[in-house]
Amino acid sequence: MPHENEQYLARYNVHVHGSGDQTVVLGHGMGTDQRAWDRQCPALAAAGCRVVTFDFAGTTAGTAQYFNAGRYRSMYGLAEDVLTVMRALDITNAFYVGHSMGGMAGLLAAEAEPERFAALALIASSARYLDDPATGYAGGFAREQMEQLLRSALEDHAQWANGFASLMVSVPSLYLTTDEFSKSLRSLRADVVNCVLGAALRSDHRADVKRLRTPLYVLQAGCDAAVPESAAQWLPATGARASSFIFPRGVTSRTWLRRMK
């Protein structure tokens, strides 16, 4: 088992920063890798936390060889990545912070193995991205809009990356520019983007959120093209063990992450 654990730690490029009784696991979002947490890791380690970062399969050149389209056609594949890392390090009672798809992956992992999680903090995450007129749920995307987005990611990856970056980083800052995020998106394989983004956009995990028993904190930017405030507010509204904080308008989740310590 120790040898197998070492293989998993290498597969997901796992890094452990600092030491302490409280473990914090950080799961990155779409179009980024664990470097998204570069400003947070030193601050958390200085506060006495043991901080664990990793890369989801396919998000870097080193992890691309482990990407399997069959596994990642649903968000449960990403959740299994989270659990694999935590099992390899024998982590229990951790505070998990996840951005975008990394947030919902952590929530699904916590539902599967709750003993590994003390609490969850989701940043710009959504239980469902598609609108659901039957229930009045506003996820932010119409089905036709979603399908066009996925087609463009596969057919003209560079143009899609530029457009998606402009949409996601609507207010460029010293911490993140549109060009920087577009470059990060272009570094991903088109088939990986199409598969993982499709898994996220087509998912509906509202029932999983309602079953969750782990304390949940929701952090949401006041300006997010992928997750409207209505979808973010839906998450804590589903249970008594949840709370939320909405950042001022004009602040996107990606620029906020880069400047937050």
N, C-alpha and C positions, 0 to 999 in steps of 0.2 A: 504493500500500500504506500509506503513512503516514496518509492520510486515512481509510482503512478501519480501521486500528488505533485511531485516535481514536474512531471510532464504537463499536468494541467496548468501549473503556475507559469510554465514557459509558454504554453499554447495561448494563454490570454494575457501574456506580458504583465504579470502581476507584480506590483511594487508595494512594499510596506514602509510607511514613513512613521518614525517616532515609535513610542511605546507607551503603555498605560493600561489601566483597567478597562477603559471604555474604547471599544472598537467602532470606528466610523468607516463604512464602505461607501465609495462614491461611484455611481454609475453614470457614464456620459450619455449625451444625446445624439441625435441624427446629424451626420456631417462633421462630427468631432471625434476625438479619442480622449484618452485619459489626461492629455495635456491641458484640456479645458479646466482642470482643477489645480493648475500650477500655482495659482495665487492662494488657494484655500489650504492646500496641504501643509505648508510651513506654519500657518497660523494655528491650525488644528493640532499639529504635532507639538507646537510650543505650549499649547493649552493642556498638554498631558494626554492627548488621545493617540491611539494606535490607528493610523489611517491607511486604508487599503484602496488602491486604484488598479484598474485593469482596462483592457480593450475588448470590446465585443468582437467576435469573429468576423473578419471581413472588413474591419474599419481601418486597418493599417496594412502595409505591405507584408509585414511579418505574420499577421493573422489571416491573411487572405487564403492561404492554403487550407485552412480549417473550415472555410465557409462551405456550407452544404445547403443548397436551395431548398431541399425537402425539409430540413430541420427548421429553417427560418421563414417558412411561409406563414407562420403564426407567431404571435408574441411569446408563446410558451417556449420557443427555442431560445429567445433572449433570457427568459426567466431561468431556464436551465443553465445558461452561462453563469448567471449570478450565483445560483446554488452550487455549481461545480467549483467555483472559486471559494465560496464560503466553506464547503465541505473539505476542500484541500487544505485549508488553513484552520479547520476545526473551529469555525467562528460560531458563537451563539450570543444572543442578547445584544446584537449590534444595532447601531443607529445607521440606517441606510438613507442616503441622499441620492436621488435620481433626477436627471434632467431629461425632459422630453420622453422619448421611447424608453430611456433608462429608468424613468420613474415608474412607468407601468410594468416594466419587467421586474422591478423590485417588489411591486405590490403583488404580482402573481406568485413570485417566489415566497413572499411572506404568507400568502394563503396556503401554499403547499407545505411549507415547513416553518410554522410560526415561532418555534422555539429559537430560531436563529435571529430573530428581529425583536428589538426592544421598542422601536418606533420607526416610522417612515416619514421622510420629507420629500414631497414631490414638487419639482419646479417645472412649470409650463408643461404639465402632463395632462393627458385626456383619456377618459374611459371610452370615448367614441368620437371620432372626428367627423363622421357623416351626420348631417341633419336627420332627424327622425320625426317627420311631420305627424305621424300617428300618435306620438306621445307629447309632441311639443318641444322635444329636446333639440337645442341648437348647438350642433357640433362644430359648425363653421364651414363645412364643405358640402356642396351638392354632389350627387353621384357622378354626373357628367363632368363636373370640374375635377373631381378626383381622378377619373379615368384619363382625362386629357393630361393631367400632371404626370401620371405614371408613364403614359406613352411618350411624352417628350423627354422624360428622364432616360428612356431606353433608346429612342431614335436619334436625338441630338443632345448628347450628354452635356457638352460644353455650354450650349445655349441655355439648356435647362438650369445648369449650375449658376450661371450669371443671373438669370431671372429669379430663381429661388432665393439666392443670396440677397438680392435687392429687396425681395419681399420680406425675408426674415430679419434682415438688419436694416430696418426702415429708418433708423436714426444712428448713423455711423458715429463712433466716438474714438477717443484715444486708445481704447481698450480693444476694439474690434471694428474693422472696416468691412465694407461690402466685398472688396477685392480679396481680402484675407479669407473670408468665409467661402467665397466662390472658389478660391484655390483649393481649400480643404475639400469641398464637394467634388471638384474635378479630379482629385487624387483617388477617389473611390471608383471602383469598377462599376460600370453602368448596370450590369446585371445584379450586383449586390444592392445598389440603390433601389432598383425597381422591385426587387424581392422584399427587402426589409421595409422600405417605405410603404409598399403595398400591404404588407402584413399589418403595419401600424394603422394606415388609413382605412383599411377594411374591417378592422377589429371592432368588437363591441364587448367591453368588459364591465359594463354597468352592474351586472349580476355579481361579478367577482368583488367589486368595490363594496357592494351591500353586504357580502358575506365576511368581509374583512373584520378581524377582531384586534388587529395591531393598531396602536395609536397612530393617527395620520395627521400630518401637517402639510398644508398646501400653500406653496408660494407661487404667485402669478404676477407677471409683468402687466402693467396697465395697457401695454401696446404689444400684442402678439398676433401675427397674421395666421398662425396655425391653430392657436387655442384661444377662442374668444372668452371673454370674462364669464359668460354664461356657463360654458363648459367647465371652467375652473371652479366656479361657485357650486356647481352640481356635486363635485367630489365631497367636500365637507358637509354638504347638506344631507348626505345619506346616512350619517351616523353620529352618535353622541361623542364618540372618541376622536373627533376630527375638528380641526380649526384651520382658518385660512388667513393669508395676508396678501393683499393686492398692492403692487407697487404703483407709483404715480404713472400717469399716461406719458408716453414719450420715452419710456424705458423698456427696452426689449430684454427678454430673458438672457440672450446670449451676451449682450453688452454688460448686463448686470453681473453675470457670472464672472466676466473678465476683471471687473473692478472691485468685486466684493472680496473682503478678507475676513 
